[in-house]
Amino acid sequence: MSAVIYYIALPFIYLLSILPFRVLYLVSDGLYVLLYYVLGYRKAVVLQNLQNSFPDKSDAEIKEICKRYYKYLCDLFLETFKTLTISKAKMQKHCYFNPASKAFLDKLAAENKSTILVMGHLGNWEWAGNTVSLQLKQQLYVIYHPISNKYFDWLMYNMRSRFGTKLIKMKNTFRDMLENREELSITAFIADQTPPPDSAYWTTFLNQDTPIFKGTELIARKINYPVVYARVVRVKRGYYEMFVDMLCENPKATKEGEISEMHTRRLEKDIIAQPEVWLWSHRRWKHKRPQQ
């Protein structure tokens, strides 16, 4: 059945990918009406997450952020499919480095320093990966969870690797990083996913008890690669600027929880600055902090 759904959907996905941007965003506007007003896709989850994260905002403010989020979610969904056919030149026009950030990463490459890059589901993280692979000397590796539908997993794998990015399954992260140690690389961790509560680092994030994957910090401290933080700012519809700077130059010298706090606080600040472009429909706070 999954194969049938995939092969029915595939021509429509490719059709979307070849649409001019102005037409693509007209489709997105229609999808927004369907998703927000007709289907109400996860609207209760989004509203609850926003209310808990911004307790000082009024109902009207929360509703406005919610609407802007759904408009952005539809854009993001269609922009992701655009990766199937977009040219290298257009990709770099629509998602680009801040010049100082590009110079910073080029300096790390010149010093032959492999790095760990930490970011969240903020802005178009898929396009950000494409731009890193297209513009930097370092080989980009991205940690990922395979999709349960093997056909759509194959499609996403090919989209993400089209411009040279290589993917590492989460369970193989440390092993593969050790195997690739002689290669100049950037390994990207999306740090705002939801880990099992008993093995997580717990902190307060957006006014809520929140579990954080320990893997980013543990691997950074073991392998002692510099850790950089990346944020993807939506400049306007369809255009993103990437900013990258040093988070921790010597992970081995840090205490337990220190790196996790560093990237969590940075992401929190960036979400507050541009809340509509974070993934609010994810059930981020489904676990309760274990009792001590």
Sequence and secondary structure as in RCSB ss.txt:
>XXXX:A:sequence
MSAVIYYIALPFIYLLSILPFRVLYLVSDGLYVLLYYVLGYRKAVVLQNLQNSFPDKSDAEIKEICKRYYKYLCD
LFLETFKTLTISKAKMQKHCYFNPASKAFLDKLAAENKSTILVMGHLGNWEWAGNTVSLQLKQQLYVIYHPISNK
YFDWLMYNMRSRFGTKLIKMKNTFRDMLENREELSITAFIADQTPPPDSAYWTTFLNQDTPIFKGTELIARKINY
PVVYARVVRVKRGYYEMFVDMLCENPKATKEGEISEMHTRRLEKDIIAQPEVWLWSHRRWKHKRPQQ
>XXXX:A:secstr
 HHHHHHHHHHHHHHHHHS HHHHHHHHHHHHIIIIIII TTHHHHHHHHHHH TTS HHHHHHHHHHHHHHHHH
HHHHHHHTTT  HHHHHHHEEE HHHHHHHHHHHHTT  EEEEE SBS HHHHHHHHHHH SSEEEEEE   SSH
HHHHHHHHHHHTTS EEEEGGGHHHHHHHTTTS EEEEEETTS   GGGSEEEEETTEEEEE SHHHHHHHHH  
 EEEEEEEEEETTEEEEEEEEEES GGGS TTHHHHHHHHHHHHHHHHSGGGB TTS TT S     
